[in-house]
Amino acid sequence: MTPPLSGTTSTDQETRRLQMVERQLRRRGIGDERVLRAMAEVPREEFVAERDRDFAYRDGALGIEEGQTISQPWIVAFMTMALGLRGDETVLEVGTGSGYGAAVLSRVCREVVSIERHAALAARAAATLERLGYDNVEVRTGDGTAGAPDRAPFGGISVTAAASGGPPPALVAQLAPGAALVCPVQRDGGEALVHFLDGETTQLAPVRFVPLVEGEAEP
């Protein structure tokens, strides 16, 4: 594992991680113990830029390469909890980013297929996940709005960029019966995290994400 910045020990980061779980997550309604254990286990500091490691457990998003972000810990936990996973599913993630969300998902399901349109981000995320031993995550480079039909149906789909009006139809078509899709949606001038399950739509919380982009991958 990559050593922490000078002056910040692994023990310091573990303490911050556990404080994050208790103060930012459990106290704010994250009640799924499997998700809480995953958040306590995954070292968020390993997925951020070295200059930001001291801020890895701050209650907010952090910038990463290609103009993208690593989401606020509460959002990662909330989206994971909203999928209602049992542990035996294959889950699709659209928008790998740093790989942190995929790492958390990998602790509460059987396997994760994660798609990132920025090739450089996908390569870095895959390398980080491999280095840390998350061997049940497959990172792909491509158009996430098309999903991964060769691996469908999925027991859950998490979209980490904001779709316009609703989730891409290709993703909805790749859901297994009884499986949920969680996606930020831009609608009527606002943006909200929306839960889709068997034709039912539930608005969960106001959010702000980078836009979901359709089309070929970026180098």
C-alpha positions, 0 to 999 in steps of 0.5 A: 500500500502506498505510504501516507504523506509525511506527518500522516500515519496509517493509524491517523487515516484509520481513525479519520475513517471510523470517525467519518463512518460514525459522524457523517454516515451513521448519524445522518441515516445510513443504517445498512451495516454492510454498507457502513462496514464497507465504508470503514474498510475502504481507504479513501485516501488511496483514491485521491490525489496525494496533495488531498490525502489529508482531506480524504475524510472531509465531508465533501467531494474532491477534485480528481483528474479530467475535471471529475470528482470523487463524491462526498462519502455520504453520497457514496454510502447513500447510493450504495445503500439505495441499491438494496444489495444482498451480496450475490449480485453483479452490479454495474457502475457507470462512471468509475472516476477514481475507483472509490465507489467501485471499491465500496460496491465490491464489498457488498456484492459479488462483482462490479463492472465499472465503465469510465469514458476517460481512458486515463481515469479508467487506467488509474482506477484499475491500477489502484484497485488492483494494487489494493486487492479489489479483484472482483472489480472489472474496469472498462473504458467506453460509453457508460450510457450503453451499459455492458449488455454482455454482462447483463442482467445486473442486480443493481446499477449505480450511475455517478453522473447526472442524466438529463430527464431520466436514466438511459434506456439501455441501462434500464433494459439491463436491470434484472427483475427486482433490481434497482437503478440509482441515478442523478437526474436533471429535471425542471431546472434541478437535480436529484438522486432518483431510485428506479425499481420495477417501473416505480420512480422515487426521488431520494435527495437533491444532489449535484453531479457532473453531467452524464455524457453519451458517446465514445470514450475520451483518450 
